[in-house]
Amino acid sequence: MTLLSSQIFLDLPPLLFHILQQASSKGWRGLLVGGYTRDLLLTRKPKDIDIELYGVEDDQQLCFFLSQFGEVKTVGKK
């Protein structure tokens, strides 16, 4: 299990790693979900990245945070 986790960690794009680090510094928990994780496990090149952030106080806070990183689509805000 550790080996698999290390392989996935090494495959993270720098921007994604930065987003997750910044979210963690705010006390939020970020999880990789959806097709991105599936593609990594199947050793395919992911087409997009899906993350879930937990601990965010409100939608405005989330949108402001994500706007720093370029084009981001928010879905499933609830």
PDB file with one MODEL, atoms N, CA, C and O in Angstrom:
MODEL        1
ATOM      1  N   MET A   1       0.826  -1.196   0.000  1.00  0.00           N
ATOM      2  CA  MET A   1       0.000   0.000   0.000  1.00  0.00           C
ATOM      3  C   MET A   1       0.866   1.255   0.000  1.00  0.00           C
ATOM      4  O   MET A   1       0.556   2.213  -0.709  1.00  0.00           O
ATOM      5  N   THR A   2       1.919   1.270   0.760  1.00  0.00           N
ATOM      6  CA  THR A   2       2.789   2.433   0.797  1.00  0.00           C
ATOM      7  C   THR A   2       3.405   2.696  -0.568  1.00  0.00           C
ATOM      8  O   THR A   2       3.513   3.845  -0.996  1.00  0.00           O
ATOM      9  N   LEU A   3       3.813   1.623  -1.253  1.00  0.00           N
ATOM     10  CA  LEU A   3       4.409   1.785  -2.577  1.00  0.00           C
ATOM     11  C   LEU A   3       3.423   2.433  -3.529  1.00  0.00           C
ATOM     12  O   LEU A   3       3.789   3.342  -4.274  1.00  0.00           O
ATOM     13  N   LEU A   4       2.178   1.980  -3.518  1.00  0.00           N
ATOM     14  CA  LEU A   4       1.161   2.571  -4.382  1.00  0.00           C
ATOM     15  C   LEU A   4       0.961   4.038  -4.045  1.00  0.00           C
ATOM     16  O   LEU A   4       0.866   4.873  -4.945  1.00  0.00           O
ATOM     17  N   SER A   5       0.896   4.360  -2.762  1.00  0.00           N
ATOM     18  CA  SER A   5       0.735   5.749  -2.362  1.00  0.00           C
ATOM     19  C   SER A   5       1.912   6.592  -2.826  1.00  0.00           C
ATOM     20  O   SER A   5       1.714   7.718  -3.282  1.00  0.00           O
ATOM     21  N   SER A   6       3.118   6.083  -2.722  1.00  0.00           N
ATOM     22  CA  SER A   6       4.298   6.822  -3.158  1.00  0.00           C
ATOM     23  C   SER A   6       4.280   7.052  -4.655  1.00  0.00           C
ATOM     24  O   SER A   6       4.650   8.133  -5.114  1.00  0.00           O
ATOM     25  N   GLN A   7       3.863   6.071  -5.421  1.00  0.00           N
ATOM     26  CA  GLN A   7       3.802   6.221  -6.866  1.00  0.00           C
ATOM     27  C   GLN A   7       2.795   7.294  -7.247  1.00  0.00           C
ATOM     28  O   GLN A   7       3.077   8.128  -8.107  1.00  0.00           O
ATOM     29  N   ILE A   8       1.644   7.283  -6.628  1.00  0.00           N
ATOM     30  CA  ILE A   8       0.634   8.291  -6.926  1.00  0.00           C
ATOM     31  C   ILE A   8       1.143   9.665  -6.520  1.00  0.00           C
ATOM     32  O   ILE A   8       0.972  10.629  -7.265  1.00  0.00           O
ATOM     33  N   PHE A   9       1.762   9.771  -5.358  1.00  0.00           N
ATOM     34  CA  PHE A   9       2.286  11.048  -4.895  1.00  0.00           C
ATOM     35  C   PHE A   9       3.271  11.615  -5.908  1.00  0.00           C
ATOM     36  O   PHE A   9       3.240  12.814  -6.186  1.00  0.00           O
ATOM     37  N   LEU A  10       4.129  10.796  -6.456  1.00  0.00           N
ATOM     38  CA  LEU A  10       5.127  11.265  -7.406  1.00  0.00           C
ATOM     39  C   LEU A  10       4.500  11.724  -8.719  1.00  0.00           C
ATOM     40  O   LEU A  10       5.092  12.532  -9.435  1.00  0.00           O
ATOM     41  N   ASP A  11       3.321  11.225  -9.040  1.00  0.00           N
ATOM     42  CA  ASP A  11       2.664  11.573 -10.292  1.00  0.00           C
ATOM     43  C   ASP A  11       1.820  12.844 -10.197  1.00  0.00           C
ATOM     44  O   ASP A  11       1.255  13.277 -11.201  1.00  0.00           O
ATOM     45  N   LEU A  12       1.724  13.439  -9.032  1.00  0.00           N
ATOM     46  CA  LEU A  12       0.903  14.640  -8.894  1.00  0.00           C
ATOM     47  C   LEU A  12       1.543  15.811  -9.626  1.00  0.00           C
ATOM     48  O   LEU A  12       2.730  16.086  -9.451  1.00  0.00           O
ATOM     49  N   PRO A  13       0.747  16.506 -10.451  1.00  0.00           N
ATOM     50  CA  PRO A  13       1.282  17.721 -11.079  1.00  0.00           C
ATOM     51  C   PRO A  13       1.619  18.746  -9.999  1.00  0.00           C
ATOM     52  O   PRO A  13       0.937  18.815  -8.977  1.00  0.00           O
ATOM     53  N   PRO A  14       2.663  19.541 -10.216  1.00  0.00           N
ATOM     54  CA  PRO A  14       3.070  20.526  -9.203  1.00  0.00           C
ATOM     55  C   PRO A  14       1.938  21.465  -8.786  1.00  0.00           C
ATOM     56  O   PRO A  14       1.819  21.793  -7.606  1.00  0.00           O
ATOM     57  N   LEU A  15       1.106  21.902  -9.732  1.00  0.00           N
ATOM     58  CA  LEU A  15       0.010  22.808  -9.374  1.00  0.00           C
ATOM     59  C   LEU A  15      -0.978  22.128  -8.439  1.00  0.00           C
ATOM     60  O   LEU A  15      -1.435  22.739  -7.473  1.00  0.00           O
ATOM     61  N   LEU A  16      -1.311  20.883  -8.712  1.00  0.00           N
ATOM     62  CA  LEU A  16      -2.232  20.157  -7.846  1.00  0.00           C
ATOM     63  C   LEU A  16      -1.639  19.999  -6.449  1.00  0.00           C
ATOM     64  O   LEU A  16      -2.330  20.207  -5.451  1.00  0.00           O
ATOM     65  N   PHE A  17      -0.379  19.638  -6.378  1.00  0.00           N
ATOM     66  CA  PHE A  17       0.284  19.508  -5.084  1.00  0.00           C
ATOM     67  C   PHE A  17       0.227  20.835  -4.337  1.00  0.00           C
ATOM     68  O   PHE A  17      -0.032  20.857  -3.134  1.00  0.00           O
ATOM     69  N   HIS A  18       0.467  21.938  -5.035  1.00  0.00           N
ATOM     70  CA  HIS A  18       0.430  23.271  -4.428  1.00  0.00           C
ATOM     71  C   HIS A  18      -0.976  23.594  -3.898  1.00  0.00           C
ATOM     72  O   HIS A  18      -1.121  24.097  -2.784  1.00  0.00           O
ATOM     73  N   ILE A  19      -1.999  23.306  -4.693  1.00  0.00           N
ATOM     74  CA  ILE A  19      -3.386  23.554  -4.262  1.00  0.00           C
ATOM     75  C   ILE A  19      -3.685  22.768  -2.991  1.00  0.00           C
ATOM     76  O   ILE A  19      -4.240  23.314  -2.038  1.00  0.00           O
ATOM     77  N   LEU A  20      -3.323  21.499  -2.974  1.00  0.00           N
ATOM     78  CA  LEU A  20      -3.593  20.666  -1.799  1.00  0.00           C
ATOM     79  C   LEU A  20      -2.795  21.136  -0.585  1.00  0.00           C
ATOM     80  O   LEU A  20      -3.296  21.082   0.538  1.00  0.00           O
ATOM     81  N   GLN A  21      -1.570  21.592  -0.793  1.00  0.00           N
ATOM     82  CA  GLN A  21      -0.767  22.135   0.311  1.00  0.00           C
ATOM     83  C   GLN A  21      -1.412  23.392   0.884  1.00  0.00           C
ATOM     84  O   GLN A  21      -1.521  23.541   2.102  1.00  0.00           O
ATOM     85  N   GLN A  22      -1.840  24.297   0.001  1.00  0.00           N
ATOM     86  CA  GLN A  22      -2.458  25.547   0.445  1.00  0.00           C
ATOM     87  C   GLN A  22      -3.767  25.262   1.185  1.00  0.00           C
ATOM     88  O   GLN A  22      -4.062  25.894   2.199  1.00  0.00           O
ATOM     89  N   ALA A  23      -4.542  24.320   0.678  1.00  0.00           N
ATOM     90  CA  ALA A  23      -5.797  23.955   1.343  1.00  0.00           C
ATOM     91  C   ALA A  23      -5.510  23.395   2.733  1.00  0.00           C
ATOM     92  O   ALA A  23      -6.197  23.729   3.699  1.00  0.00           O
ATOM     93  N   SER A  24      -4.506  22.555   2.825  1.00  0.00           N
ATOM     94  CA  SER A  24      -4.137  21.969   4.114  1.00  0.00           C
ATOM     95  C   SER A  24      -3.687  23.040   5.098  1.00  0.00           C
ATOM     96  O   SER A  24      -3.976  22.945   6.291  1.00  0.00           O
ATOM     97  N   SER A  25      -2.988  24.052   4.614  1.00  0.00           N
ATOM     98  CA  SER A  25      -2.523  25.123   5.500  1.00  0.00           C
ATOM     99  C   SER A  25      -3.691  25.930   6.066  1.00  0.00           C
ATOM    100  O   SER A  25      -3.543  26.601   7.088  1.00  0.00           O
ATOM    101  N   LYS A  26      -4.855  25.869   5.404  1.00  0.00           N
ATOM    102  CA  LYS A  26      -6.057  26.537   5.896  1.00  0.00           C
ATOM    103  C   LYS A  26      -6.880  25.630   6.810  1.00  0.00           C
ATOM    104  O   LYS A  26      -7.925  26.033   7.321  1.00  0.00           O
ATOM    105  N   GLY A  27      -6.400  24.407   7.010  1.00  0.00           N
ATOM    106  CA  GLY A  27      -7.119  23.462   7.852  1.00  0.00           C
ATOM    107  C   GLY A  27      -8.144  22.649   7.089  1.00  0.00           C
ATOM    108  O   GLY A  27      -8.951  21.945   7.696  1.00  0.00           O
ATOM    109  N   TRP A  28      -8.125  22.735   5.764  1.00  0.00           N
ATOM    110  CA  TRP A  28      -9.055  21.965   4.937  1.00  0.00           C
ATOM    111  C   TRP A  28      -8.421  20.634   4.583  1.00  0.00           C
ATOM    112  O   TRP A  28      -7.201  20.472   4.620  1.00  0.00           O
ATOM    113  N   ARG A  29      -9.277  19.690   4.241  1.00  0.00           N
ATOM    114  CA  ARG A  29      -8.789  18.370   3.822  1.00  0.00           C
ATOM    115  C   ARG A  29      -9.156  18.182   2.363  1.00  0.00           C
ATOM    116  O   ARG A  29     -10.325  18.291   1.990  1.00  0.00           O
ATOM    117  N   GLY A  30      -8.169  17.903   1.546  1.00  0.00           N
ATOM    118  CA  GLY A  30      -8.403  17.690   0.121  1.00  0.00           C
ATOM    119  C   GLY A  30      -8.224  16.235  -0.252  1.00  0.00           C
ATOM    120  O   GLY A  30      -7.263  15.586   0.161  1.00  0.00           O
ATOM    121  N   LEU A  31      -9.165  15.726  -1.043  1.00  0.00           N
ATOM    122  CA  LEU A  31      -9.095  14.340  -1.503  1.00  0.00           C
ATOM    123  C   LEU A  31      -9.153  14.305  -3.022  1.00  0.00           C
ATOM    124  O   LEU A  31      -9.942  15.024  -3.634  1.00  0.00           O
ATOM    125  N   LEU A  32      -8.320  13.473  -3.627  1.00  0.00           N
ATOM    126  CA  LEU A  32      -8.402  13.228  -5.061  1.00  0.00           C
ATOM    127  C   LEU A  32      -9.505  12.210  -5.283  1.00  0.00           C
ATOM    128  O   LEU A  32      -9.554  11.183  -4.605  1.00  0.00           O
ATOM    129  N   VAL A  33     -10.387  12.489  -6.229  1.00  0.00           N
ATOM    130  CA  VAL A  33     -11.534  11.615  -6.461  1.00  0.00           C
ATOM    131  C   VAL A  33     -11.759  11.447  -7.968  1.00  0.00           C
ATOM    132  O   VAL A  33     -11.095  12.083  -8.786  1.00  0.00           O
ATOM    133  N   GLY A  34     -12.692  10.595  -8.303  1.00  0.00           N
ATOM    134  CA  GLY A  34     -13.162  10.486  -9.676  1.00  0.00           C
ATOM    135  C   GLY A  34     -12.163   9.853 -10.634  1.00  0.00           C
ATOM    136  O   GLY A  34     -11.331   9.025 -10.264  1.00  0.00           O
ATOM    137  N   GLY A  35     -12.289  10.288 -11.893  1.00  0.00           N
ATOM    138  CA  GLY A  35     -11.509   9.712 -12.975  1.00  0.00           C
ATOM    139  C   GLY A  35     -10.011   9.891 -12.829  1.00  0.00           C
ATOM    140  O   GLY A  35      -9.239   9.073 -13.328  1.00  0.00           O
ATOM    141  N   TYR A  36      -9.589  10.948 -12.153  1.00  0.00           N
ATOM    142  CA  TYR A  36      -8.153  11.175 -11.971  1.00  0.00           C
ATOM    143  C   TYR A  36      -7.516  10.012 -11.223  1.00  0.00           C
ATOM    144  O   TYR A  36      -6.485   9.484 -11.638  1.00  0.00           O
ATOM    145  N   THR A  37      -8.133   9.623 -10.127  1.00  0.00           N
ATOM    146  CA  THR A  37      -7.572   8.524  -9.343  1.00  0.00           C
ATOM    147  C   THR A  37      -7.662   7.211 -10.119  1.00  0.00           C
ATOM    148  O   THR A  37      -6.730   6.408 -10.085  1.00  0.00           O
ATOM    149  N   ARG A  38      -8.769   6.988 -10.813  1.00  0.00           N
ATOM    150  CA  ARG A  38      -8.909   5.778 -11.629  1.00  0.00           C
ATOM    151  C   ARG A  38      -7.797   5.700 -12.672  1.00  0.00           C
ATOM    152  O   ARG A  38      -7.149   4.666 -12.833  1.00  0.00           O
ATOM    153  N   ASP A  39      -7.589   6.817 -13.379  1.00  0.00           N
ATOM    154  CA  ASP A  39      -6.580   6.833 -14.435  1.00  0.00           C
ATOM    155  C   ASP A  39      -5.185   6.591 -13.880  1.00  0.00           C
ATOM    156  O   ASP A  39      -4.396   5.874 -14.497  1.00  0.00           O
ATOM    157  N   LEU A  40      -4.863   7.175 -12.727  1.00  0.00           N
ATOM    158  CA  LEU A  40      -3.554   6.924 -12.124  1.00  0.00           C
ATOM    159  C   LEU A  40      -3.370   5.446 -11.783  1.00  0.00           C
ATOM    160  O   LEU A  40      -2.308   4.872 -12.022  1.00  0.00           O
ATOM    161  N   LEU A  41      -4.409   4.845 -11.226  1.00  0.00           N
ATOM    162  CA  LEU A  41      -4.312   3.434 -10.853  1.00  0.00           C
ATOM    163  C   LEU A  41      -4.168   2.534 -12.081  1.00  0.00           C
ATOM    164  O   LEU A  41      -3.543   1.476 -12.010  1.00  0.00           O
ATOM    165  N   LEU A  42      -4.746   2.955 -13.200  1.00  0.00           N
ATOM    166  CA  LEU A  42      -4.651   2.177 -14.437  1.00  0.00           C
ATOM    167  C   LEU A  42      -3.471   2.622 -15.296  1.00  0.00           C
ATOM    168  O   LEU A  42      -3.340   2.191 -16.442  1.00  0.00           O
ATOM    169  N   THR A  43      -2.621   3.476 -14.753  1.00  0.00           N
ATOM    170  CA  THR A  43      -1.451   4.047 -15.430  1.00  0.00           C
ATOM    171  C   THR A  43      -1.808   4.729 -16.756  1.00  0.00           C
ATOM    172  O   THR A  43      -1.065   4.641 -17.734  1.00  0.00           O
ATOM    173  N   ARG A  44      -2.934   5.393 -16.767  1.00  0.00           N
ATOM    174  CA  ARG A  44      -3.341   6.210 -17.906  1.00  0.00           C
ATOM    175  C   ARG A  44      -3.041   7.672 -17.595  1.00  0.00           C
ATOM    176  O   ARG A  44      -2.907   8.051 -16.431  1.00  0.00           O
ATOM    177  N   LYS A  45      -2.937   8.483 -18.630  1.00  0.00           N
ATOM    178  CA  LYS A  45      -2.752   9.914 -18.427  1.00  0.00           C
ATOM    179  C   LYS A  45      -4.125  10.536 -18.125  1.00  0.00           C
ATOM    180  O   LYS A  45      -5.028  10.461 -18.958  1.00  0.00           O
ATOM    181  N   PRO A  46      -4.291  11.144 -16.953  1.00  0.00           N
ATOM    182  CA  PRO A  46      -5.582  11.752 -16.598  1.00  0.00           C
ATOM    183  C   PRO A  46      -5.909  12.940 -17.506  1.00  0.00           C
ATOM    184  O   PRO A  46      -5.020  13.684 -17.920  1.00  0.00           O
ATOM    185  N   LYS A  47      -7.198  13.103 -17.805  1.00  0.00           N
ATOM    186  CA  LYS A  47      -7.646  14.214 -18.648  1.00  0.00           C
ATOM    187  C   LYS A  47      -7.983  15.449 -17.829  1.00  0.00           C
ATOM    188  O   LYS A  47      -7.802  16.574 -18.295  1.00  0.00           O
ATOM    189  N   ASP A  48      -8.463  15.250 -16.631  1.00  0.00           N
ATOM    190  CA  ASP A  48      -8.772  16.360 -15.733  1.00  0.00           C
ATOM    191  C   ASP A  48      -8.566  15.882 -14.304  1.00  0.00           C
ATOM    192  O   ASP A  48      -8.315  14.704 -14.050  1.00  0.00           O
ATOM    193  N   ILE A  49      -8.678  16.818 -13.390  1.00  0.00           N
ATOM    194  CA  ILE A  49      -8.421  16.496 -11.989  1.00  0.00           C
ATOM    195  C   ILE A  49      -9.658  16.836 -11.172  1.00  0.00           C
ATOM    196  O   ILE A  49     -10.188  17.943 -11.263  1.00  0.00           O
ATOM    197  N   ASP A  50     -10.107  15.886 -10.383  1.00  0.00           N
ATOM    198  CA  ASP A  50     -11.238  16.092  -9.484  1.00  0.00           C
ATOM    199  C   ASP A  50     -10.736  16.016  -8.054  1.00  0.00           C
ATOM    200  O   ASP A  50     -10.107  15.038  -7.651  1.00  0.00           O
ATOM    201  N   ILE A  51     -11.027  17.069  -7.289  1.00  0.00           N
ATOM    202  CA  ILE A  51     -10.695  17.051  -5.868  1.00  0.00           C
ATOM    203  C   ILE A  51     -11.928  17.454  -5.075  1.00  0.00           C
ATOM    204  O   ILE A  51     -12.789  18.189  -5.560  1.00  0.00           O
ATOM    205  N   GLU A  52     -11.992  16.962  -3.858  1.00  0.00           N
ATOM    206  CA  GLU A  52     -13.017  17.393  -2.909  1.00  0.00           C
ATOM    207  C   GLU A  52     -12.293  18.078  -1.767  1.00  0.00           C
ATOM    208  O   GLU A  52     -11.274  17.592  -1.276  1.00  0.00           O
ATOM    209  N   LEU A  53     -12.834  19.212  -1.352  1.00  0.00           N
ATOM    210  CA  LEU A  53     -12.259  19.940  -0.218  1.00  0.00           C
ATOM    211  C   LEU A  53     -13.269  19.948   0.918  1.00  0.00           C
ATOM    212  O   LEU A  53     -14.424  20.334   0.739  1.00  0.00           O
ATOM    213  N   TYR A  54     -12.818  19.518   2.083  1.00  0.00           N
ATOM    214  CA  TYR A  54     -13.667  19.482   3.274  1.00  0.00           C
ATOM    215  C   TYR A  54     -13.174  20.513   4.279  1.00  0.00           C
ATOM    216  O   TYR A  54     -11.973  20.744   4.415  1.00  0.00           O
ATOM    217  N   GLY A  55     -14.113  21.122   4.974  1.00  0.00           N
ATOM    218  CA  GLY A  55     -13.774  22.080   6.008  1.00  0.00           C
ATOM    219  C   GLY A  55     -13.872  23.527   5.561  1.00  0.00           C
ATOM    220  O   GLY A  55     -13.558  24.435   6.331  1.00  0.00           O
ATOM    221  N   VAL A  56     -14.300  23.754   4.335  1.00  0.00           N
ATOM    222  CA  VAL A  56     -14.434  25.114   3.814  1.00  0.00           C
ATOM    223  C   VAL A  56     -15.703  25.722   4.405  1.00  0.00           C
ATOM    224  O   VAL A  56     -16.756  25.085   4.424  1.00  0.00           O
ATOM    225  N   GLU A  57     -15.594  26.951   4.884  1.00  0.00           N
ATOM    226  CA  GLU A  57     -16.715  27.600   5.561  1.00  0.00           C
ATOM    227  C   GLU A  57     -17.884  27.943   4.623  1.00  0.00           C
ATOM    228  O   GLU A  57     -19.040  27.675   4.951  1.00  0.00           O
ATOM    229  N   ASP A  58     -17.582  28.535   3.456  1.00  0.00           N
ATOM    230  CA  ASP A  58     -18.678  28.930   2.558  1.00  0.00           C
ATOM    231  C   ASP A  58     -18.207  28.950   1.108  1.00  0.00           C
ATOM    232  O   ASP A  58     -17.014  28.853   0.820  1.00  0.00           O
ATOM    233  N   ASP A  59     -19.184  29.081   0.196  1.00  0.00           N
ATOM    234  CA  ASP A  59     -18.909  29.052  -1.242  1.00  0.00           C
ATOM    235  C   ASP A  59     -17.989  30.183  -1.687  1.00  0.00           C
ATOM    236  O   ASP A  59     -17.118  29.971  -2.531  1.00  0.00           O
ATOM    237  N   GLN A  60     -18.167  31.372  -1.136  1.00  0.00           N
ATOM    238  CA  GLN A  60     -17.336  32.503  -1.537  1.00  0.00           C
ATOM    239  C   GLN A  60     -15.880  32.262  -1.176  1.00  0.00           C
ATOM    240  O   GLN A  60     -14.981  32.572  -1.957  1.00  0.00           O
ATOM    241  N   GLN A  61     -15.651  31.715  -0.009  1.00  0.00           N
ATOM    242  CA  GLN A  61     -14.303  31.403   0.430  1.00  0.00           C
ATOM    243  C   GLN A  61     -13.657  30.390  -0.521  1.00  0.00           C
ATOM    244  O   GLN A  61     -12.495  30.534  -0.901  1.00  0.00           O
ATOM    245  N   LEU A  62     -14.416  29.378  -0.895  1.00  0.00           N
ATOM    246  CA  LEU A  62     -13.921  28.357  -1.814  1.00  0.00           C
ATOM    247  C   LEU A  62     -13.613  28.948  -3.186  1.00  0.00           C
ATOM    248  O   LEU A  62     -12.545  28.690  -3.741  1.00  0.00           O
ATOM    249  N   CYS A  63     -14.528  29.733  -3.736  1.00  0.00           N
ATOM    250  CA  CYS A  63     -14.325  30.326  -5.059  1.00  0.00           C
ATOM    251  C   CYS A  63     -13.128  31.267  -5.071  1.00  0.00           C
ATOM    252  O   CYS A  63     -12.350  31.262  -6.025  1.00  0.00           O
ATOM    253  N   PHE A  64     -12.967  32.072  -4.029  1.00  0.00           N
ATOM    254  CA  PHE A  64     -11.816  32.969  -3.953  1.00  0.00           C
ATOM    255  C   PHE A  64     -10.521  32.168  -3.906  1.00  0.00           C
ATOM    256  O   PHE A  64      -9.567  32.481  -4.618  1.00  0.00           O
ATOM    257  N   PHE A  65     -10.489  31.149  -3.082  1.00  0.00           N
ATOM    258  CA  PHE A  65      -9.293  30.312  -2.960  1.00  0.00           C
ATOM    259  C   PHE A  65      -8.938  29.683  -4.304  1.00  0.00           C
ATOM    260  O   PHE A  65      -7.785  29.746  -4.732  1.00  0.00           O
ATOM    261  N   LEU A  66      -9.918  29.077  -4.970  1.00  0.00           N
ATOM    262  CA  LEU A  66      -9.648  28.385  -6.226  1.00  0.00           C
ATOM    263  C   LEU A  66      -9.327  29.328  -7.374  1.00  0.00           C
ATOM    264  O   LEU A  66      -8.622  28.942  -8.307  1.00  0.00           O
ATOM    265  N   SER A  67      -9.832  30.564  -7.327  1.00  0.00           N
ATOM    266  CA  SER A  67      -9.584  31.516  -8.413  1.00  0.00           C
ATOM    267  C   SER A  67      -8.098  31.857  -8.552  1.00  0.00           C
ATOM    268  O   SER A  67      -7.664  32.314  -9.609  1.00  0.00           O
ATOM    269  N   GLN A  68      -7.334  31.642  -7.512  1.00  0.00           N
ATOM    270  CA  GLN A  68      -5.894  31.907  -7.552  1.00  0.00           C
ATOM    271  C   GLN A  68      -5.143  30.948  -8.464  1.00  0.00           C
ATOM    272  O   GLN A  68      -4.006  31.216  -8.851  1.00  0.00           O
ATOM    273  N   PHE A  69      -5.775  29.833  -8.807  1.00  0.00           N
ATOM    274  CA  PHE A  69      -5.088  28.767  -9.518  1.00  0.00           C
ATOM    275  C   PHE A  69      -5.529  28.614 -10.969  1.00  0.00           C
ATOM    276  O   PHE A  69      -5.199  27.613 -11.605  1.00  0.00           O
ATOM    277  N   GLY A  70      -6.260  29.574 -11.501  1.00  0.00           N
ATOM    278  CA  GLY A  70      -6.681  29.496 -12.895  1.00  0.00           C
ATOM    279  C   GLY A  70      -8.106  29.004 -13.032  1.00  0.00           C
ATOM    280  O   GLY A  70      -8.925  29.156 -12.127  1.00  0.00           O
ATOM    281  N   GLU A  71      -8.387  28.410 -14.183  1.00  0.00           N
ATOM    282  CA  GLU A  71      -9.752  27.968 -14.486  1.00  0.00           C
ATOM    283  C   GLU A  71     -10.128  26.770 -13.626  1.00  0.00           C
ATOM    284  O   GLU A  71      -9.476  25.727 -13.665  1.00  0.00           O
ATOM    285  N   VAL A  72     -11.185  26.939 -12.854  1.00  0.00           N
ATOM    286  CA  VAL A  72     -11.666  25.898 -11.964  1.00  0.00           C
ATOM    287  C   VAL A  72     -13.176  25.835 -12.080  1.00  0.00           C
ATOM    288  O   VAL A  72     -13.846  26.868 -12.082  1.00  0.00           O
ATOM    289  N   LYS A  73     -13.707  24.645 -12.176  1.00  0.00           N
ATOM    290  CA  LYS A  73     -15.158  24.461 -12.198  1.00  0.00           C
ATOM    291  C   LYS A  73     -15.569  23.889 -10.851  1.00  0.00           C
ATOM    292  O   LYS A  73     -15.018  22.889 -10.391  1.00  0.00           O
ATOM    293  N   THR A  74     -16.544  24.539 -10.225  1.00  0.00           N
ATOM    294  CA  THR A  74     -17.034  23.997  -8.955  1.00  0.00           C
ATOM    295  C   THR A  74     -18.355  23.287  -9.204  1.00  0.00           C
ATOM    296  O   THR A  74     -19.278  23.842  -9.800  1.00  0.00           O
ATOM    297  N   VAL A  75     -18.422  22.064  -8.739  1.00  0.00           N
ATOM    298  CA  VAL A  75     -19.650  21.277  -8.823  1.00  0.00           C
ATOM    299  C   VAL A  75     -19.848  20.600  -7.478  1.00  0.00           C
ATOM    300  O   VAL A  75     -18.892  20.396  -6.729  1.00  0.00           O
ATOM    301  N   GLY A  76     -21.069  20.260  -7.181  1.00  0.00           N
ATOM    302  CA  GLY A  76     -21.336  19.556  -5.934  1.00  0.00           C
ATOM    303  C   GLY A  76     -20.914  20.329  -4.707  1.00  0.00           C
ATOM    304  O   GLY A  76     -20.357  19.760  -3.768  1.00  0.00           O
ATOM    305  N   LYS A  77     -21.180  21.642  -4.710  1.00  0.00           N
ATOM    306  CA  LYS A  77     -20.736  22.495  -3.611  1.00  0.00           C
ATOM    307  C   LYS A  77     -21.345  22.080  -2.279  1.00  0.00           C
ATOM    308  O   LYS A  77     -20.772  22.380  -1.232  1.00  0.00           O
ATOM    309  N   LYS A  78     -22.453  21.422  -2.285  1.00  0.00           N
ATOM    310  CA  LYS A  78     -23.090  21.011  -1.039  1.00  0.00           C
ATOM    311  C   LYS A  78     -22.364  19.795  -0.500  1.00  0.00           C
ATOM    312  O   LYS A  78     -22.732  19.273   0.552  1.00  0.00           O
TER     313      LYS A  78
ENDMDL
END
